[in-house]
Amino acid sequence: MELSSGGFHGVLVVGFVAEHGVEDVAA
């Protein structure tokens, strides 16, 4: 598992999408 800033940001984005859905992210 990579802990670079880019990789960590990717994890945060995936978590946000999983929580709120793609529509909220795109809005």
mmCIF file of the N, C-alpha and C atoms, coordinates in Angstrom:
data_MODEL
# 
_entry.id   MODEL 
# 
loop_
_atom_site.group_PDB 
_atom_site.id 
_atom_site.type_symbol 
_atom_site.label_atom_id 
_atom_site.label_alt_id 
_atom_site.label_comp_id 
_atom_site.label_asym_id 
_atom_site.label_entity_id 
_atom_site.label_seq_id 
_atom_site.pdbx_PDB_ins_code 
_atom_site.Cartn_x 
_atom_site.Cartn_y 
_atom_site.Cartn_z 
_atom_site.occupancy 
_atom_site.B_iso_or_equiv 
_atom_site.pdbx_formal_charge 
_atom_site.auth_seq_id 
_atom_site.auth_comp_id 
_atom_site.auth_asym_id 
_atom_site.auth_atom_id 
_atom_site.pdbx_PDB_model_num 
ATOM 1  N N  . MET A 1 1  ? 0.845   -1.208 0.000  1.00 0.00 ? 1  MET A N  1 
ATOM 2  C CA . MET A 1 1  ? 0.000   0.000  0.000  1.00 0.00 ? 1  MET A CA 1 
ATOM 3  C C  . MET A 1 1  ? 0.877   1.253  0.000  1.00 0.00 ? 1  MET A C  1 
ATOM 4  N N  . GLU A 1 2  ? 0.626   2.142  -0.930 1.00 0.00 ? 2  GLU A N  1 
ATOM 5  C CA . GLU A 1 2  ? 1.448   3.339  -1.065 1.00 0.00 ? 2  GLU A CA 1 
ATOM 6  C C  . GLU A 1 2  ? 0.859   4.490  -0.252 1.00 0.00 ? 2  GLU A C  1 
ATOM 7  N N  . LEU A 1 3  ? 1.723   5.202  0.475  1.00 0.00 ? 3  LEU A N  1 
ATOM 8  C CA . LEU A 1 3  ? 1.270   6.281  1.348  1.00 0.00 ? 3  LEU A CA 1 
ATOM 9  C C  . LEU A 1 3  ? 1.660   7.652  0.810  1.00 0.00 ? 3  LEU A C  1 
ATOM 10 N N  . SER A 1 4  ? 1.870   7.751  -0.490 1.00 0.00 ? 4  SER A N  1 
ATOM 11 C CA . SER A 1 4  ? 2.157   9.049  -1.086 1.00 0.00 ? 4  SER A CA 1 
ATOM 12 C C  . SER A 1 4  ? 0.922   9.943  -1.000 1.00 0.00 ? 4  SER A C  1 
ATOM 13 N N  . SER A 1 5  ? 1.120   11.247 -1.122 1.00 0.00 ? 5  SER A N  1 
ATOM 14 C CA . SER A 1 5  ? 0.003   12.183 -1.029 1.00 0.00 ? 5  SER A CA 1 
ATOM 15 C C  . SER A 1 5  ? -1.047  11.879 -2.101 1.00 0.00 ? 5  SER A C  1 
ATOM 16 N N  . GLY A 1 6  ? -0.587  11.541 -3.311 1.00 0.00 ? 6  GLY A N  1 
ATOM 17 C CA . GLY A 1 6  ? -1.519  11.228 -4.390 1.00 0.00 ? 6  GLY A CA 1 
ATOM 18 C C  . GLY A 1 6  ? -2.337  9.987  -4.084 1.00 0.00 ? 6  GLY A C  1 
ATOM 19 N N  . GLY A 1 7  ? -1.662  8.927  -3.600 1.00 0.00 ? 7  GLY A N  1 
ATOM 20 C CA . GLY A 1 7  ? -2.364  7.691  -3.271 1.00 0.00 ? 7  GLY A CA 1 
ATOM 21 C C  . GLY A 1 7  ? -3.357  7.904  -2.145 1.00 0.00 ? 7  GLY A C  1 
ATOM 22 N N  . PHE A 1 8  ? -2.933  8.654  -1.116 1.00 0.00 ? 8  PHE A N  1 
ATOM 23 C CA . PHE A 1 8  ? -3.820  8.907  0.026  1.00 0.00 ? 8  PHE A CA 1 
ATOM 24 C C  . PHE A 1 8  ? -5.027  9.725  -0.407 1.00 0.00 ? 8  PHE A C  1 
ATOM 25 N N  . HIS A 1 9  ? -4.812  10.728 -1.251 1.00 0.00 ? 9  HIS A N  1 
ATOM 26 C CA . HIS A 1 9  ? -5.922  11.533 -1.766 1.00 0.00 ? 9  HIS A CA 1 
ATOM 27 C C  . HIS A 1 9  ? -6.895  10.651 -2.545 1.00 0.00 ? 9  HIS A C  1 
ATOM 28 N N  . GLY A 1 10 ? -6.343  9.694  -3.313 1.00 0.00 ? 10 GLY A N  1 
ATOM 29 C CA . GLY A 1 10 ? -7.200  8.768  -4.051 1.00 0.00 ? 10 GLY A CA 1 
ATOM 30 C C  . GLY A 1 10 ? -8.098  7.973  -3.120 1.00 0.00 ? 10 GLY A C  1 
ATOM 31 N N  . VAL A 1 11 ? -7.534  7.528  -1.986 1.00 0.00 ? 11 VAL A N  1 
ATOM 32 C CA . VAL A 1 11 ? -8.324  6.777  -1.005 1.00 0.00 ? 11 VAL A CA 1 
ATOM 33 C C  . VAL A 1 11 ? -9.438  7.655  -0.452 1.00 0.00 ? 11 VAL A C  1 
ATOM 34 N N  . LEU A 1 12 ? -9.137  8.912  -0.163 1.00 0.00 ? 12 LEU A N  1 
ATOM 35 C CA . LEU A 1 12 ? -10.151 9.826  0.359  1.00 0.00 ? 12 LEU A CA 1 
ATOM 36 C C  . LEU A 1 12 ? -11.271 10.026 -0.651 1.00 0.00 ? 12 LEU A C  1 
ATOM 37 N N  . VAL A 1 13 ? -10.906 10.173 -1.923 1.00 0.00 ? 13 VAL A N  1 
ATOM 38 C CA . VAL A 1 13 ? -11.912 10.367 -2.968 1.00 0.00 ? 13 VAL A CA 1 
ATOM 39 C C  . VAL A 1 13 ? -12.802 9.132  -3.081 1.00 0.00 ? 13 VAL A C  1 
ATOM 40 N N  . VAL A 1 14 ? -12.182 7.952  -3.086 1.00 0.00 ? 14 VAL A N  1 
ATOM 41 C CA . VAL A 1 14 ? -12.961 6.710  -3.182 1.00 0.00 ? 14 VAL A CA 1 
ATOM 42 C C  . VAL A 1 14 ? -13.910 6.590  -1.996 1.00 0.00 ? 14 VAL A C  1 
ATOM 43 N N  . GLY A 1 15 ? -13.431 6.923  -0.800 1.00 0.00 ? 15 GLY A N  1 
ATOM 44 C CA . GLY A 1 15 ? -14.281 6.872  0.387  1.00 0.00 ? 15 GLY A CA 1 
ATOM 45 C C  . GLY A 1 15 ? -15.435 7.848  0.277  1.00 0.00 ? 15 GLY A C  1 
ATOM 46 N N  . PHE A 1 16 ? -15.166 9.040  -0.235 1.00 0.00 ? 16 PHE A N  1 
ATOM 47 C CA . PHE A 1 16 ? -16.217 10.053 -0.372 1.00 0.00 ? 16 PHE A CA 1 
ATOM 48 C C  . PHE A 1 16 ? -17.275 9.591  -1.366 1.00 0.00 ? 16 PHE A C  1 
ATOM 49 N N  . VAL A 1 17 ? -16.823 9.031  -2.485 1.00 0.00 ? 17 VAL A N  1 
ATOM 50 C CA . VAL A 1 17 ? -17.768 8.528  -3.492 1.00 0.00 ? 17 VAL A CA 1 
ATOM 51 C C  . VAL A 1 17 ? -18.625 7.412  -2.895 1.00 0.00 ? 17 VAL A C  1 
ATOM 52 N N  . ALA A 1 18 ? -17.991 6.522  -2.132 1.00 0.00 ? 18 ALA A N  1 
ATOM 53 C CA . ALA A 1 18 ? -18.720 5.413  -1.528 1.00 0.00 ? 18 ALA A CA 1 
ATOM 54 C C  . ALA A 1 18 ? -19.766 5.930  -0.541 1.00 0.00 ? 18 ALA A C  1 
ATOM 55 N N  . GLU A 1 19 ? -19.443 7.010  0.176  1.00 0.00 ? 19 GLU A N  1 
ATOM 56 C CA . GLU A 1 19 ? -20.360 7.562  1.175  1.00 0.00 ? 19 GLU A CA 1 
ATOM 57 C C  . GLU A 1 19 ? -21.494 8.346  0.525  1.00 0.00 ? 19 GLU A C  1 
ATOM 58 N N  . HIS A 1 20 ? -21.163 9.231  -0.431 1.00 0.00 ? 20 HIS A N  1 
ATOM 59 C CA . HIS A 1 20 ? -22.121 10.223 -0.905 1.00 0.00 ? 20 HIS A CA 1 
ATOM 60 C C  . HIS A 1 20 ? -22.645 9.946  -2.305 1.00 0.00 ? 20 HIS A C  1 
ATOM 61 N N  . GLY A 1 21 ? -21.916 9.173  -3.083 1.00 0.00 ? 21 GLY A N  1 
ATOM 62 C CA . GLY A 1 21 ? -22.373 8.873  -4.431 1.00 0.00 ? 21 GLY A CA 1 
ATOM 63 C C  . GLY A 1 21 ? -21.715 9.769  -5.467 1.00 0.00 ? 21 GLY A C  1 
ATOM 64 N N  . VAL A 1 22 ? -21.682 9.294  -6.710 1.00 0.00 ? 22 VAL A N  1 
ATOM 65 C CA . VAL A 1 22 ? -20.984 9.998  -7.777 1.00 0.00 ? 22 VAL A CA 1 
ATOM 66 C C  . VAL A 1 22 ? -21.642 11.344 -8.067 1.00 0.00 ? 22 VAL A C  1 
ATOM 67 N N  . GLU A 1 23 ? -22.975 11.430 -7.948 1.00 0.00 ? 23 GLU A N  1 
ATOM 68 C CA . GLU A 1 23 ? -23.671 12.672 -8.271 1.00 0.00 ? 23 GLU A CA 1 
ATOM 69 C C  . GLU A 1 23 ? -23.187 13.817 -7.393 1.00 0.00 ? 23 GLU A C  1 
ATOM 70 N N  . ASP A 1 24 ? -23.016 13.560 -6.090 1.00 0.00 ? 24 ASP A N  1 
ATOM 71 C CA . ASP A 1 24 ? -22.568 14.608 -5.175 1.00 0.00 ? 24 ASP A CA 1 
ATOM 72 C C  . ASP A 1 24 ? -21.144 15.037 -5.488 1.00 0.00 ? 24 ASP A C  1 
ATOM 73 N N  . VAL A 1 25 ? -20.297 14.085 -5.892 1.00 0.00 ? 25 VAL A N  1 
ATOM 74 C CA . VAL A 1 25 ? -18.907 14.407 -6.204 1.00 0.00 ? 25 VAL A CA 1 
ATOM 75 C C  . VAL A 1 25 ? -18.834 15.267 -7.464 1.00 0.00 ? 25 VAL A C  1 
ATOM 76 N N  . ALA A 1 26 ? -19.655 14.951 -8.449 1.00 0.00 ? 26 ALA A N  1 
ATOM 77 C CA . ALA A 1 26 ? -19.618 15.678 -9.718 1.00 0.00 ? 26 ALA A CA 1 
ATOM 78 C C  . ALA A 1 26 ? -20.237 17.068 -9.584 1.00 0.00 ? 26 ALA A C  1 
ATOM 79 N N  . ALA A 1 27 ? -21.144 17.232 -8.658 1.00 0.00 ? 27 ALA A N  1 
ATOM 80 C CA . ALA A 1 27 ? -21.864 18.503 -8.500 1.00 0.00 ? 27 ALA A CA 1 
ATOM 81 C C  . ALA A 1 27 ? -20.924 19.634 -8.108 1.00 0.00 ? 27 ALA A C  1 
# 
